[in-house]
Amino acid sequence: MTYKTGIEMECKLRTGVSLDDVLAAIARAGITCNDQRHTSSGSLNECEWKVVYDGTSSDDGAPIWEFVSEPIVSMKKIEKRVKAMTAVLQQYCRVDRNTGLHIHFDILGKYHFKRRVDTSDLEGKYKALRNKPARLFLAEVTRNMRYFQPIFDALVSPSRRGNSFCEAIPNHPYIQSKYDCLLFAENRRGDYLENPLLALGRNKYRTLNIGPMERYGTIEYRQHQGTLNPTKILNWIKLMERFTTRAWDRRHRGLNCENYLLDVDGLMDFLGFGTCDRTIREYFRRRALNFGYPAIANR
C-alpha cells in the first residue's frame, strides 16, 4: 500500500445493544477507539479508531454510527485492523441499505508534494492543488471513474446504484479524452481560474469524491454498500488502491481507459491484476454474476 488509507464503516446497532456496549467490547478486544458520538467528525486523539454520529436519514429511524480508522499505510496493518474491528462489530452491529463503506487515500501527503511544499496545513494543500501533477491526477482519476462506472455498478448492491449519497460522476466536457486531461492539467483552455476542483465538481455525494483534496489531501470512494465482512472490505480497498495508482503513478501515464473493454476483465486488465492476482479478478467476477450481470462478469 503506497497511500495512507482511511476506512469508514457505517453501521447500526442490533436490537437491545447500546453504543456503550460496543465500545466496551472494542476495548476488551484491545482496540483503541475514541468516543466522538456527539459529533459528525471529531478527533482520533491518537486512537486507532473513532466513532462518530453519521446523521444521515435512516429508513427505520435507527441512528447510523460511523467507525473511522486512523490513516494507515501498510496493507498488512490494514488487514490486521480491519479483521480485529469487524470481529467485534459483527457481534453488536448490523448494516442495511442506508449504510455504506467509504475509503480515503491520501494524495497530497505523498513525497512528490511534500518535496515541494508543506502540505500539512490548508495553505500548503491549496498550493499543491495548483501543481500540475495534482491537476492531472484529478482529471484522469475522474475520467477513469466515469468510464468504468457501469462496471463498478455491477460490483455493488442495488442500493448503491443511483443512490443520492453516491451519485455517478457526471460527463465533464473538460476531460472527454486523455489529451483533454493534459490540457486540463496545464489549464491551456482556461477551464478554471485557480482551483481545479471547482471545474470537476466538489459534490461530496458521488461515487468518487474529490472534494476532500482541498482540506485533507485525500480522495474518497463512496459506492460500496455497508459491510462488516473483512473480505469484502479488504478486496474493495485493494481494488480502489490500484485504481488510484493508475491515475497517479507516472509509470502508467500511457494507459487510456478507453482501450479496455467495459467488463470485469477489462477493468482488471486496466488495473494490472494478472494471473498472480487471480483471486481478486475471480472475486469481482463472482460479484457481478451474483448481482445479475453475466455479460459484464464473463467475456
Contacts in CASP RR format, 6 or more apart in sequence:
PFRMAT RR
TARGET T0000
AUTHOR 0000-0000-0000
METHOD contacts of the structure
MODEL  1
MTYKTGIEMECKLRTGVSLDDVLAAIARAGITCNDQRHTSSGSLNECEWK
VVYDGTSSDDGAPIWEFVSEPIVSMKKIEKRVKAMTAVLQQYCRVDRNTG
LHIHFDILGKYHFKRRVDTSDLEGKYKALRNKPARLFLAEVTRNMRYFQP
IFDALVSPSRRGNSFCEAIPNHPYIQSKYDCLLFAENRRGDYLENPLLAL
GRNKYRTLNIGPMERYGTIEYRQHQGTLNPTKILNWIKLMERFTTRAWDR
RHRGLNCENYLLDVDGLMDFLGFGTCDRTIREYFRRRALNFGYPAIANR
1 72 0 8 1.000
1 73 0 8 1.000
1 74 0 8 1.000
1 75 0 8 1.000
1 78 0 8 1.000
1 241 0 8 1.000
2 110 0 8 1.000
2 241 0 8 1.000
2 245 0 8 1.000
3 73 0 8 1.000
3 105 0 8 1.000
3 106 0 8 1.000
3 107 0 8 1.000
3 110 0 8 1.000
3 241 0 8 1.000
3 244 0 8 1.000
4 71 0 8 1.000
4 72 0 8 1.000
4 73 0 8 1.000
4 105 0 8 1.000
4 106 0 8 1.000
4 109 0 8 1.000
5 69 0 8 1.000
5 71 0 8 1.000
5 72 0 8 1.000
5 73 0 8 1.000
5 78 0 8 1.000
5 103 0 8 1.000
5 104 0 8 1.000
5 105 0 8 1.000
5 106 0 8 1.000
5 237 0 8 1.000
5 241 0 8 1.000
6 68 0 8 1.000
6 69 0 8 1.000
6 70 0 8 1.000
6 71 0 8 1.000
6 72 0 8 1.000
6 103 0 8 1.000
6 104 0 8 1.000
6 105 0 8 1.000
6 218 0 8 1.000
7 68 0 8 1.000
7 69 0 8 1.000
7 72 0 8 1.000
7 78 0 8 1.000
7 81 0 8 1.000
7 82 0 8 1.000
7 101 0 8 1.000
7 102 0 8 1.000
7 103 0 8 1.000
7 104 0 8 1.000
7 233 0 8 1.000
7 237 0 8 1.000
8 66 0 8 1.000
8 67 0 8 1.000
8 68 0 8 1.000
8 69 0 8 1.000
8 101 0 8 1.000
8 102 0 8 1.000
8 103 0 8 1.000
8 104 0 8 1.000
9 66 0 8 1.000
9 67 0 8 1.000
9 68 0 8 1.000
9 85 0 8 1.000
9 86 0 8 1.000
9 89 0 8 1.000
9 100 0 8 1.000
9 101 0 8 1.000
9 226 0 8 1.000
9 227 0 8 1.000
9 228 0 8 1.000
9 233 0 8 1.000
10 54 0 8 1.000
10 64 0 8 1.000
10 65 0 8 1.000
10 66 0 8 1.000
10 95 0 8 1.000
10 98 0 8 1.000
10 99 0 8 1.000
10 100 0 8 1.000
10 101 0 8 1.000
10 102 0 8 1.000
10 226 0 8 1.000
11 64 0 8 1.000
11 65 0 8 1.000
11 66 0 8 1.000
11 67 0 8 1.000
11 89 0 8 1.000
11 93 0 8 1.000
11 94 0 8 1.000
11 95 0 8 1.000
11 99 0 8 1.000
11 226 0 8 1.000
11 228 0 8 1.000
12 58 0 8 1.000
12 60 0 8 1.000
12 62 0 8 1.000
12 63 0 8 1.000
12 64 0 8 1.000
12 65 0 8 1.000
12 93 0 8 1.000
12 94 0 8 1.000
12 95 0 8 1.000
12 96 0 8 1.000
12 98 0 8 1.000
12 99 0 8 1.000
13 19 0 8 1.000
13 22 0 8 1.000
13 62 0 8 1.000
13 63 0 8 1.000
13 65 0 8 1.000
13 92 0 8 1.000
13 93 0 8 1.000
13 94 0 8 1.000
14 92 0 8 1.000
14 93 0 8 1.000
14 94 0 8 1.000
17 92 0 8 1.000
17 93 0 8 1.000
19 35 0 8 1.000
19 37 0 8 1.000
19 51 0 8 1.000
19 65 0 8 1.000
21 92 0 8 1.000
22 51 0 8 1.000
22 88 0 8 1.000
22 89 0 8 1.000
22 92 0 8 1.000
22 93 0 8 1.000
23 33 0 8 1.000
23 35 0 8 1.000
23 51 0 8 1.000
25 88 0 8 1.000
25 91 0 8 1.000
25 92 0 8 1.000
26 33 0 8 1.000
26 49 0 8 1.000
26 85 0 8 1.000
26 88 0 8 1.000
27 33 0 8 1.000
29 84 0 8 1.000
29 87 0 8 1.000
29 88 0 8 1.000
31 48 0 8 1.000
31 49 0 8 1.000
31 84 0 8 1.000
31 85 0 8 1.000
31 88 0 8 1.000
32 46 0 8 1.000
32 47 0 8 1.000
32 48 0 8 1.000
32 49 0 8 1.000
33 47 0 8 1.000
33 48 0 8 1.000
33 49 0 8 1.000
33 50 0 8 1.000
33 51 0 8 1.000
33 67 0 8 1.000
34 42 0 8 1.000
34 43 0 8 1.000
34 44 0 8 1.000
34 45 0 8 1.000
34 47 0 8 1.000
34 49 0 8 1.000
34 50 0 8 1.000
34 51 0 8 1.000
35 50 0 8 1.000
35 51 0 8 1.000
36 42 0 8 1.000
36 43 0 8 1.000
36 50 0 8 1.000
36 51 0 8 1.000
36 52 0 8 1.000
37 51 0 8 1.000
37 52 0 8 1.000
37 53 0 8 1.000
37 65 0 8 1.000
38 53 0 8 1.000
39 52 0 8 1.000
39 53 0 8 1.000
40 52 0 8 1.000
40 53 0 8 1.000
40 54 0 8 1.000
40 55 0 8 1.000
41 52 0 8 1.000
42 50 0 8 1.000
42 52 0 8 1.000
43 50 0 8 1.000
44 50 0 8 1.000
44 68 0 8 1.000
44 70 0 8 1.000
47 70 0 8 1.000
48 69 0 8 1.000
48 70 0 8 1.000
48 81 0 8 1.000
49 67 0 8 1.000
49 68 0 8 1.000
49 69 0 8 1.000
49 70 0 8 1.000
49 81 0 8 1.000
49 85 0 8 1.000
50 67 0 8 1.000
50 68 0 8 1.000
51 65 0 8 1.000
51 66 0 8 1.000
51 67 0 8 1.000
51 68 0 8 1.000
52 65 0 8 1.000
52 66 0 8 1.000
52 68 0 8 1.000
53 63 0 8 1.000
53 64 0 8 1.000
53 65 0 8 1.000
53 66 0 8 1.000
54 63 0 8 1.000
54 64 0 8 1.000
54 65 0 8 1.000
54 66 0 8 1.000
55 63 0 8 1.000
55 64 0 8 1.000
56 64 0 8 1.000
56 98 0 8 1.000
56 165 0 8 1.000
57 98 0 8 1.000
58 64 0 8 1.000
58 98 0 8 1.000
59 96 0 8 1.000
59 97 0 8 1.000
59 98 0 8 1.000
60 96 0 8 1.000
60 98 0 8 1.000
64 98 0 8 1.000
64 99 0 8 1.000
65 93 0 8 1.000
67 85 0 8 1.000
67 89 0 8 1.000
69 81 0 8 1.000
69 85 0 8 1.000
71 104 0 8 1.000
71 106 0 8 1.000
72 78 0 8 1.000
72 81 0 8 1.000
75 237 0 8 1.000
75 238 0 8 1.000
78 234 0 8 1.000
78 237 0 8 1.000
79 230 0 8 1.000
79 234 0 8 1.000
82 230 0 8 1.000
82 233 0 8 1.000
82 234 0 8 1.000
83 230 0 8 1.000
86 228 0 8 1.000
86 229 0 8 1.000
86 230 0 8 1.000
86 233 0 8 1.000
87 230 0 8 1.000
89 228 0 8 1.000
90 228 0 8 1.000
93 228 0 8 1.000
95 225 0 8 1.000
95 226 0 8 1.000
95 227 0 8 1.000
95 228 0 8 1.000
97 157 0 8 1.000
97 159 0 8 1.000
97 225 0 8 1.000
99 225 0 8 1.000
99 226 0 8 1.000
100 160 0 8 1.000
100 222 0 8 1.000
100 224 0 8 1.000
100 225 0 8 1.000
100 226 0 8 1.000
100 227 0 8 1.000
101 224 0 8 1.000
101 225 0 8 1.000
101 226 0 8 1.000
101 227 0 8 1.000
101 232 0 8 1.000
101 233 0 8 1.000
101 236 0 8 1.000
102 220 0 8 1.000
102 221 0 8 1.000
102 222 0 8 1.000
102 224 0 8 1.000
103 220 0 8 1.000
103 221 0 8 1.000
103 224 0 8 1.000
103 236 0 8 1.000
103 237 0 8 1.000
103 240 0 8 1.000
104 212 0 8 1.000
104 216 0 8 1.000
104 218 0 8 1.000
104 219 0 8 1.000
104 220 0 8 1.000
105 218 0 8 1.000
105 219 0 8 1.000
105 240 0 8 1.000
105 241 0 8 1.000
105 244 0 8 1.000
106 216 0 8 1.000
106 217 0 8 1.000
106 218 0 8 1.000
107 134 0 8 1.000
107 137 0 8 1.000
107 213 0 8 1.000
107 217 0 8 1.000
107 218 0 8 1.000
107 219 0 8 1.000
107 244 0 8 1.000
107 248 0 8 1.000
108 119 0 8 1.000
108 125 0 8 1.000
108 128 0 8 1.000
108 129 0 8 1.000
108 134 0 8 1.000
108 213 0 8 1.000
108 217 0 8 1.000
108 218 0 8 1.000
109 119 0 8 1.000
109 217 0 8 1.000
110 248 0 8 1.000
112 133 0 8 1.000
113 119 0 8 1.000
113 128 0 8 1.000
113 131 0 8 1.000
113 133 0 8 1.000
113 134 0 8 1.000
116 128 0 8 1.000
116 131 0 8 1.000
117 124 0 8 1.000
117 127 0 8 1.000
117 128 0 8 1.000
117 131 0 8 1.000
118 124 0 8 1.000
119 125 0 8 1.000
119 128 0 8 1.000
119 217 0 8 1.000
122 214 0 8 1.000
122 215 0 8 1.000
125 213 0 8 1.000
125 214 0 8 1.000
125 215 0 8 1.000
125 216 0 8 1.000
125 217 0 8 1.000
126 195 0 8 1.000
126 214 0 8 1.000
128 134 0 8 1.000
128 217 0 8 1.000
129 135 0 8 1.000
129 195 0 8 1.000
129 196 0 8 1.000
129 197 0 8 1.000
129 213 0 8 1.000
129 214 0 8 1.000
130 194 0 8 1.000
130 195 0 8 1.000
132 185 0 8 1.000
132 186 0 8 1.000
133 185 0 8 1.000
133 250 0 8 1.000
134 196 0 8 1.000
134 213 0 8 1.000
135 184 0 8 1.000
135 185 0 8 1.000
135 186 0 8 1.000
135 187 0 8 1.000
135 196 0 8 1.000
136 181 0 8 1.000
136 182 0 8 1.000
136 184 0 8 1.000
136 185 0 8 1.000
137 247 0 8 1.000
137 248 0 8 1.000
138 196 0 8 1.000
138 197 0 8 1.000
138 200 0 8 1.000
138 210 0 8 1.000
138 213 0 8 1.000
139 174 0 8 1.000
139 175 0 8 1.000
139 180 0 8 1.000
139 181 0 8 1.000
139 184 0 8 1.000
139 185 0 8 1.000
139 196 0 8 1.000
139 200 0 8 1.000
140 175 0 8 1.000
140 178 0 8 1.000
140 181 0 8 1.000
140 246 0 8 1.000
140 247 0 8 1.000
141 208 0 8 1.000
141 210 0 8 1.000
141 219 0 8 1.000
141 243 0 8 1.000
141 244 0 8 1.000
141 247 0 8 1.000
141 248 0 8 1.000
142 169 0 8 1.000
142 172 0 8 1.000
142 175 0 8 1.000
142 200 0 8 1.000
142 208 0 8 1.000
142 210 0 8 1.000
143 172 0 8 1.000
143 175 0 8 1.000
143 178 0 8 1.000
143 180 0 8 1.000
143 181 0 8 1.000
143 257 0 8 1.000
144 243 0 8 1.000
144 246 0 8 1.000
144 247 0 8 1.000
144 257 0 8 1.000
144 270 0 8 1.000
145 152 0 8 1.000
145 169 0 8 1.000
145 207 0 8 1.000
145 208 0 8 1.000
145 243 0 8 1.000
146 168 0 8 1.000
146 169 0 8 1.000
146 170 0 8 1.000
146 171 0 8 1.000
146 172 0 8 1.000
147 257 0 8 1.000
147 258 0 8 1.000
147 262 0 8 1.000
148 257 0 8 1.000
148 262 0 8 1.000
148 267 0 8 1.000
148 270 0 8 1.000
149 168 0 8 1.000
149 169 0 8 1.000
149 207 0 8 1.000
150 262 0 8 1.000
150 296 0 8 1.000
151 262 0 8 1.000
151 263 0 8 1.000
151 264 0 8 1.000
151 266 0 8 1.000
151 267 0 8 1.000
151 288 0 8 1.000
151 296 0 8 1.000
152 207 0 8 1.000
152 223 0 8 1.000
153 161 0 8 1.000
153 168 0 8 1.000
154 264 0 8 1.000
154 287 0 8 1.000
154 288 0 8 1.000
154 291 0 8 1.000
154 292 0 8 1.000
154 293 0 8 1.000
154 296 0 8 1.000
154 297 0 8 1.000
155 264 0 8 1.000
155 284 0 8 1.000
155 287 0 8 1.000
155 288 0 8 1.000
155 291 0 8 1.000
156 223 0 8 1.000
156 224 0 8 1.000
156 225 0 8 1.000
156 291 0 8 1.000
157 225 0 8 1.000
157 291 0 8 1.000
158 291 0 8 1.000
159 225 0 8 1.000
160 166 0 8 1.000
160 223 0 8 1.000
160 224 0 8 1.000
160 225 0 8 1.000
162 168 0 8 1.000
163 223 0 8 1.000
164 205 0 8 1.000
165 205 0 8 1.000
165 222 0 8 1.000
166 205 0 8 1.000
166 206 0 8 1.000
166 207 0 8 1.000
166 222 0 8 1.000
166 223 0 8 1.000
167 203 0 8 1.000
167 205 0 8 1.000
167 206 0 8 1.000
167 207 0 8 1.000
168 206 0 8 1.000
168 207 0 8 1.000
169 206 0 8 1.000
169 207 0 8 1.000
169 208 0 8 1.000
172 199 0 8 1.000
172 200 0 8 1.000
174 180 0 8 1.000
174 184 0 8 1.000
174 189 0 8 1.000
174 191 0 8 1.000
174 199 0 8 1.000
174 200 0 8 1.000
175 181 0 8 1.000
175 184 0 8 1.000
175 200 0 8 1.000
178 254 0 8 1.000
178 256 0 8 1.000
178 258 0 8 1.000
183 189 0 8 1.000
183 191 0 8 1.000
184 191 0 8 1.000
184 196 0 8 1.000
184 199 0 8 1.000
187 196 0 8 1.000
191 199 0 8 1.000
192 198 0 8 1.000
192 199 0 8 1.000
195 214 0 8 1.000
197 210 0 8 1.000
197 211 0 8 1.000
197 213 0 8 1.000
197 214 0 8 1.000
200 210 0 8 1.000
201 210 0 8 1.000
201 211 0 8 1.000
202 210 0 8 1.000
202 211 0 8 1.000
202 214 0 8 1.000
203 209 0 8 1.000
204 211 0 8 1.000
205 222 0 8 1.000
206 222 0 8 1.000
207 221 0 8 1.000
207 222 0 8 1.000
207 223 0 8 1.000
208 219 0 8 1.000
208 220 0 8 1.000
208 221 0 8 1.000
208 222 0 8 1.000
209 219 0 8 1.000
209 220 0 8 1.000
209 221 0 8 1.000
209 222 0 8 1.000
210 219 0 8 1.000
211 219 0 8 1.000
211 220 0 8 1.000
212 218 0 8 1.000
212 219 0 8 1.000
212 220 0 8 1.000
213 219 0 8 1.000
219 244 0 8 1.000
221 236 0 8 1.000
221 240 0 8 1.000
224 232 0 8 1.000
224 236 0 8 1.000
227 233 0 8 1.000
231 283 0 8 1.000
235 280 0 8 1.000
235 283 0 8 1.000
235 284 0 8 1.000
238 280 0 8 1.000
239 271 0 8 1.000
239 280 0 8 1.000
239 284 0 8 1.000
242 271 0 8 1.000
242 272 0 8 1.000
242 273 0 8 1.000
243 271 0 8 1.000
245 252 0 8 1.000
246 252 0 8 1.000
246 255 0 8 1.000
246 270 0 8 1.000
246 271 0 8 1.000
255 270 0 8 1.000
257 270 0 8 1.000
260 266 0 8 1.000
260 267 0 8 1.000
260 269 0 8 1.000
260 270 0 8 1.000
261 299 0 8 1.000
262 296 0 8 1.000
263 295 0 8 1.000
263 296 0 8 1.000
263 297 0 8 1.000
263 298 0 8 1.000
263 299 0 8 1.000
264 281 0 8 1.000
264 284 0 8 1.000
264 285 0 8 1.000
264 288 0 8 1.000
264 296 0 8 1.000
264 297 0 8 1.000
265 281 0 8 1.000
265 285 0 8 1.000
265 299 0 8 1.000
267 284 0 8 1.000
268 274 0 8 1.000
268 277 0 8 1.000
268 280 0 8 1.000
268 281 0 8 1.000
268 284 0 8 1.000
273 280 0 8 1.000
273 281 0 8 1.000
274 281 0 8 1.000
285 297 0 8 1.000
285 298 0 8 1.000
286 297 0 8 1.000
288 294 0 8 1.000
288 296 0 8 1.000
288 297 0 8 1.000
289 297 0 8 1.000
289 298 0 8 1.000
END
